[in-house]
C-alpha cells in the first residue's frame, strides 16, 4: 500500500536532512585542507588521495549496499549508515598523522555509501512519475546546503578553534538523524507506478540487466565525468582562492561555500522545475535540460578561470553561474534513471551508477588534478630558474590544473545529448515490461 502524501513529504524532509549531513561531513576536509597540508607538510597529490581513497571505497562498498536496498528494509540501512559515518567523522578529528586521517576517512566512506541507493529507491516509491524530478531535486538540495554549511562553518570553526573541532561538531546531529530514520515507513517497491505488476521482483542478473539498458550506460559515463568536476572543485576551490587570489582561510572557505555550494540551490530548484516541465512535453526532456545546462556551464567556468589574480567579482559571478548550471545535472539525470529502470532494481542501478561516478570520477578527479598541479608547479619553478617549490609556484600550478574543469563540462554535455537521443526507446521498453503479467515478463527476462 502506498504511503500517504503527507507522510511522503515528511519522509522526504528527513531524507533531505540525511543527505545534508552526508555532504556536510564530506566537505569538512576541503575546508581545513590548507592547515592540514601545512601541519604535516603534504603535497597536493597527498591531499588529492585523502579524497580519492574515500571515494574509491565509497564506490566499491556502494554496489552491495545498493543491492541490499532492493531486498531489505531501507530505513534500517540508512540508520546504520548515518550512525557509522557520524562516529567516524568524529574519529577523523583525533587523527595524529596523515595515515590515521586517511583510515578514518575510509570508514566514513563506508557509512556514506548507504545513503544514495536507499534514499533514491525510497523516493521512487513515494512520489509519482510527474513529481519525481522535483522530489529528487529537493533531496539533492542536501548537496549544496550541506556542502555550504560544511565548508562555511568548518572554515570558521577551524580558524578559531583549530582544524579538529569541525569533525567533532558534525557527529552530534548525525546521531540524532540516525535515530529519526527508524521512524520512516518503507513502502512496497513500485508503489507509485501505474501498473500493478511494476513492483514484482526481477528475475535474472540484476547488474547485467541494468548495464544492458543503453541509456544507463550513457548515464553512468556522464556520472563519472560530472563527479570528476564536482570533486575537483570541492577539493581545490578553497585552496585555489587562498593561493591564487590571496585570501585567508576564513575568506576562502566563505567564498567557496557561496560559489560552489549556495549556487546549487537555484540550480536544483530551477532544474527540478524544468526537468518535470520539459519531461511532460518531450519524453527525453529531462536529459535535454541537463545537457543544455552543462553546455552553457562550459564558457562560464572557462572565463572564470581566466580572471586575473585578485579579480574576485568577475570570478565569483562566472564561477557561480557555472556551478549553478552544473547542479541542474542532478535534476534531469536522477529522474531519468527512474524512467528506464524497474522499481525492484533502482537501488542496484543507483549503486552501479555511483560506482562509476565515484570510482572513475570522484576518486580520480582530485588526485589527477593534484598531480597536474604539482607538475605545473615544478614547470613554473624550472622556468624561473629556482631550485625549490614555493607558494607562488604552487599557486601557478593549481591555476593551470583547474582548466580541466571546463574541458570535462563540455565533454559531459555531449554525453548527455547522446543519452537523450536513445532514452525514449528505453522508457517505452520499461512501460511494456511493467504492463506484462508475471509469466510473460519472466519469459522476456
C-alpha positions in Angstrom: 0.0 0.0 0.0 1.4 3.5 -1.0 2.4 5.9 1.7 0.1 8.9 2.2 1.1 12.2 0.6 1.7 14.0 3.9 3.8 11.0 5.1 5.8 11.0 1.9 6.6 14.7 2.3 7.8 14.2 5.9 9.9 11.3 4.8 11.4 13.4 2.0 12.3 16.1 4.5 14.1 13.5 6.7 15.9 12.1 3.6 16.9 15.6 2.8 18.4 16.0 6.3 20.3 12.8 5.9 21.7 13.9 2.6 22.6 17.3 4.0 24.7 15.7 6.8 26.2 13.4 4.2 27.7 16.3 2.3 28.4 18.4 5.4 30.7 15.7 6.7 32.2 15.2 3.3 33.1 18.9 2.9 34.8 19.4 6.3 38.1 18.1 4.9 38.1 20.5 2.0 37.6 23.5 4.3 40.6 22.5 6.5 42.9 21.2 3.8 45.3 24.1 4.0 46.1 23.9 7.7 46.4 20.1 7.5 48.7 20.4 4.5 51.0 22.9 6.3 50.9 21.0 9.6 52.1 17.7 8.1 54.0 19.1 5.1 51.7 17.4 2.5 51.8 17.7 -1.3 48.7 18.4 -3.4 48.9 14.8 -4.6 48.6 13.6 -1.0 45.6 16.0 -0.4 44.0 14.5 -3.5 44.5 11.0 -2.2 42.6 11.9 1.0 39.5 12.4 -1.1 40.4 9.7 -3.7 40.7 6.9 -1.1 37.4 7.9 0.4 35.6 7.8 -2.9 37.2 4.5 -4.1 35.9 2.7 -1.0 32.6 4.5 -1.3 32.2 3.3 -4.9 33.1 -0.3 -4.1 31.0 -0.7 -1.0 28.0 1.1 -2.6 27.4 -1.8 -5.0 26.4 -4.5 -2.4 24.7 -1.8 -0.4 22.6 -0.9 -3.4 21.6 -4.5 -4.0 20.7 -4.7 -0.3 18.5 -1.6 -0.7 16.4 -3.6 -3.3 16.0 -6.5 -0.9 16.0 -5.3 2.7 14.5 -2.6 4.9 15.7 0.7 3.6 15.2 2.9 6.7 17.4 0.5 8.7 20.1 0.7 6.1 20.0 4.5 6.5 20.1 4.3 10.3 23.2 2.1 10.4 24.9 4.1 7.7 24.4 7.6 9.2 25.4 6.4 12.7 28.6 4.8 11.3 29.8 7.8 9.3 28.9 10.3 12.1 31.1 8.4 14.7 34.0 8.0 12.2 33.8 11.7 11.3 34.4 12.5 15.0 37.3 10.0 14.9 38.8 12.0 12.0 39.4 14.9 14.4 41.5 12.6 16.5 44.0 11.8 13.7 47.6 12.2 14.7 49.2 11.9 11.2 48.3 11.5 7.5 47.9 7.8 7.7 45.4 7.8 10.6 43.3 10.6 8.9 43.3 8.5 5.7 42.0 5.4 7.6 39.2 7.3 9.3 38.1 8.9 6.0 37.9 5.4 4.5 35.5 4.4 7.3 33.3 7.5 6.7 33.1 6.4 3.0 31.6 3.0 4.0 28.9 4.7 6.1 28.0 7.3 3.4 27.8 4.7 0.7 24.5 3.6 2.2 22.7 6.9 1.7 22.2 7.4 -2.1 20.9 4.0 -3.2 18.5 3.5 -0.4 17.2 7.1 -0.5 16.8 7.3 -4.2 15.0 4.0 -4.2 12.6 5.2 -1.5 11.8 8.5 -3.3 10.9 6.5 -6.4 8.3 4.6 -4.3 7.0 7.7 -2.5 6.3 10.0 -5.5 4.6 9.5 -8.9 6.5 10.0 -12.1 5.2 13.5 -12.7 6.6 14.8 -9.4 9.8 12.7 -9.2 12.3 15.3 -10.6 11.1 17.9 -8.1 11.2 15.4 -5.2 14.7 14.3 -6.2 15.8 17.9 -6.6 14.6 18.7 -3.1 16.5 15.6 -1.8 19.6 16.7 -3.7 19.4 20.2 -2.1 21.3 18.4 0.7 24.3 18.5 -1.5 24.7 22.3 -1.9 23.3 23.2 1.5 25.3 20.5 3.3 28.4 21.4 1.3 27.9 25.1 2.0 27.4 24.6 5.7 30.3 22.1 5.9 32.7 24.4 4.1 31.5 27.7 5.7 31.0 26.5 9.3 34.1 24.3 9.3 36.3 27.1 8.0 35.1 29.4 10.7 35.4 26.8 13.5 38.9 25.9 12.3 40.0 29.5 12.1 39.1 30.0 15.8 39.4 26.6 17.5 41.7 24.6 15.1 41.0 22.1 12.3 40.0 19.2 14.6 36.9 20.8 16.1 34.7 20.7 13.0 34.9 16.9 12.9 33.7 16.7 16.5 30.8 19.1 15.9 29.4 17.2 12.9 28.9 14.0 14.9 26.0 15.1 17.1 23.3 15.9 14.6 24.3 12.8 12.7 23.4 10.5 15.6 20.1 12.3 16.1 19.1 11.9 12.5 20.2 8.2 12.5 17.6 7.6 15.2 14.9 9.5 13.4 15.4 7.4 10.3 13.9 4.4 12.2 10.6 6.2 12.0 10.5 6.1 8.2 7.9 3.7 6.7 9.3 1.5 4.0 6.8 1.5 1.1 6.4 -1.5 -1.3 8.6 -1.5 -4.4 6.7 0.1 -7.3 4.1 1.6 -5.1 3.7 4.8 -7.2 3.7 3.2 -10.6 0.6 3.0 -12.7 0.9 -0.8 -13.4 0.0 -3.2 -10.6 2.8 -5.5 -11.9 5.5 -2.8 -11.6 6.8 -3.8 -8.2 7.4 -7.5 -8.9 10.9 -9.0 -8.3 13.1 -9.0 -11.4 14.4 -12.4 -12.4 17.9 -12.8 -13.7 21.2 -11.0 -13.2 20.4 -7.5 -11.8 23.7 -6.0 -12.7 23.7 -7.4 -16.2 20.2 -6.2 -16.9 21.0 -2.6 -15.7 24.1 -2.5 -17.8 22.2 -3.7 -20.9 20.0 -0.6 -20.8 21.6 1.7 -23.4 20.5 4.9 -21.6 22.1 3.7 -18.4 25.4 3.2 -20.0 25.5 6.8 -21.1 24.2 8.0 -17.8 26.9 6.0 -16.0 29.6 7.6 -18.2 28.0 11.0 -17.5 28.2 10.4 -13.8 31.9 9.7 -13.9 32.6 13.0 -15.8 30.3 15.1 -13.6 31.7 13.8 -10.4 35.3 14.3 -11.7 34.4 18.0 -11.9 32.4 18.3 -8.7 35.2 16.7 -6.6 37.9 18.8 -8.2 36.0 22.0 -7.4 35.1 20.8 -3.9 38.6 19.7 -3.1 40.7 22.6 -4.6 38.5 25.7 -4.8 39.3 26.9 -1.2 43.0 26.3 -1.8 42.8 28.0 -5.2 41.2 31.1 -3.7 43.8 31.1 -0.9 46.8 30.7 -3.2 45.8 32.5 -6.5 43.5 35.2 -5.1 45.5 35.6 -1.8 42.6 35.1 0.6 42.9 33.8 4.2 41.2 30.6 5.4 38.1 32.3 6.6 37.6 34.3 3.4 38.4 31.4 1.0 36.1 28.9 2.8 33.2 31.5 2.8 33.6 32.3 -0.9 34.0 28.7 -1.9 30.9 27.8 0.0 28.9 30.6 -1.7 30.2 30.0 -5.2 30.1 26.2 -5.3 27.5 25.2 -2.7 25.0 28.0 -2.3 24.6 28.4 -6.1 23.4 24.8 -6.1 20.1 25.9 -4.6 18.8 27.8 -7.6 20.4 25.2 -9.9 18.5 22.3 -8.3 15.2 24.2 -7.9 15.1 25.6 -11.4 16.4 22.3 -12.7 13.7 20.2 -11.0 11.0 22.5 -12.3 12.5 22.5 -15.8 13.0 18.7 -15.8 9.4 17.9 -14.9 8.0 20.6 -17.3 10.0 19.6 -20.3 9.7 15.9 -19.3 6.0 16.2 -19.8 6.4 18.0 -23.1 9.1 15.6 -24.5 9.9 12.1 -23.4 13.6 13.0 -23.4 13.1 16.5 -21.9 14.8 15.7 -18.6 18.1 14.7 -20.2 17.9 17.6 -22.7 17.6 20.1 -19.8 20.7 18.6 -18.2 22.6 18.6 -21.5 21.9 22.2 -22.3 22.8 23.3 -18.8 26.2 21.7 -18.9 26.9 23.1 -22.4 26.1 26.6 -21.0 28.2 26.0 -18.0 31.4 25.4 -20.0 32.1 29.0 -21.1 31.2 30.3 -17.6 33.8 28.0 -16.0 36.4 28.7 -18.6 36.2 32.5 -18.4 36.1 32.4 -14.5 39.5 30.8 -14.5 40.8 33.4 -17.0 40.2 36.1 -14.5 43.4 37.7 -13.3 44.6 37.2 -9.7 42.6 39.5 -7.3 39.7 40.0 -9.7 37.3 38.4 -7.3 33.9 39.9 -8.5 34.3 38.5 -12.1 35.5 35.2 -10.8 32.6 34.9 -8.3 29.9 35.8 -10.9 31.2 33.5 -13.6 32.2 30.5 -11.4 28.9 30.9 -9.5 26.9 30.8 -12.7 28.9 27.8 -14.0 28.3 25.9 -10.7 24.6 26.7 -10.7 24.2 25.2 -14.2 26.2 22.1 -13.1 23.7 21.3 -10.4 20.9 21.1 -13.0 22.5 17.8 -13.9 21.1 16.0 -10.8 17.5 17.1 -11.5 17.4 15.7 -15.0 19.7 12.6 -14.7 18.5 11.2 -11.4 14.9 11.3 -12.6 15.8 9.7 -15.9 17.3 6.7 -14.1 13.9 6.0 -12.6 12.3 6.4 -16.1 14.2 3.5 -17.6 14.9 1.0 -14.6 12.4 -1.3 -12.9 11.4 -0.3 -9.4 12.9 -3.5 -7.9 16.3 -2.7 -9.5 16.5 1.0 -8.8 18.8 0.7 -5.7 21.1 -1.6 -7.8 21.0 0.8 -10.7 21.9 3.8 -8.5 24.7 1.7 -6.9 26.2 0.9 -10.2 25.9 4.5 -11.3 27.6 5.7 -8.2 30.3 3.0 -8.5 31.3 4.6 -11.8 30.6 8.1 -10.6 33.0 7.8 -7.7 35.4 5.2 -8.9 36.1 6.8 -12.3 35.1 10.4 -11.4 35.2 11.4 -7.8 38.3 9.3 -7.0 40.4 10.3 -10.0 39.3 14.0 -10.1 41.2 15.2 -7.0 44.3 13.0 -7.5 44.6 13.8 -11.2 44.2 17.5 -10.6 46.6 17.3 -7.7 49.2 15.6 -9.8 48.7 18.2 -12.6 49.0 20.9 -10.1 52.3 19.5 -8.8 53.6 19.0 -12.4 52.8 22.6 -13.4 54.2 23.9 -10.2 57.5 22.2 -11.0 57.4 23.6 -14.5 56.9 27.1 -13.1 59.9 26.5 -10.8 62.2 25.4 -13.6 61.1 28.3 -15.8 62.0 30.7 -13.1 65.4 29.0 -12.6 64.6 28.2 -8.9 65.6 25.1 -7.0 62.6 24.7 -4.6 58.9 25.0 -5.0 57.4 27.9 -3.1 53.8 29.1 -2.6 53.9 31.2 -5.7 54.8 28.2 -7.9 52.1 26.2 -6.2 49.6 28.9 -7.0 50.6 28.9 -10.6 50.4 25.1 -10.8 47.0 24.8 -9.3 45.6 27.6 -11.5 46.7 25.8 -14.7 45.5 22.4 -13.5 42.0 23.8 -12.8 41.3 24.3 -16.6 40.5 20.6 -16.6 37.0 21.6 -15.3 35.6 23.4 -18.4 37.0 20.7 -20.6 35.1 17.9 -18.7 32.0 20.1 -18.7 31.9 20.3 -22.5 32.5 16.5 -22.9 29.8 15.8 -20.4 27.3 17.9 -22.3 28.0 15.8 -25.4 27.4 12.5 -23.5 24.1 13.8 -22.2 22.9 14.7 -25.7 23.8 11.2 -26.7 21.7 9.7 -23.8 18.8 12.0 -24.8 18.8 10.5 -28.3 18.1 7.0 -27.1 16.2 7.3 -23.8 12.7 7.2 -25.4 13.1 3.6 -26.6 14.2 2.5 -23.1 11.3 4.3 -21.4 8.9 2.5 -23.7 10.6 -0.8 -23.0 10.1 -0.3 -19.3 6.5 0.6 -19.7 5.9 -2.6 -21.7 7.6 -4.7 -19.0 5.6 -3.2 -16.2 2.3 -3.9 -18.1 3.2 -7.6 -18.8 1.8 -10.3 -16.5 4.4 -12.1 -14.3 4.6 -15.1 -16.5 5.2 -13.2 -19.8 7.7 -10.9 -18.1 9.7 -13.8 -16.7 9.9 -15.3 -20.1 11.0 -12.0 -21.6 13.7 -11.6 -19.0 
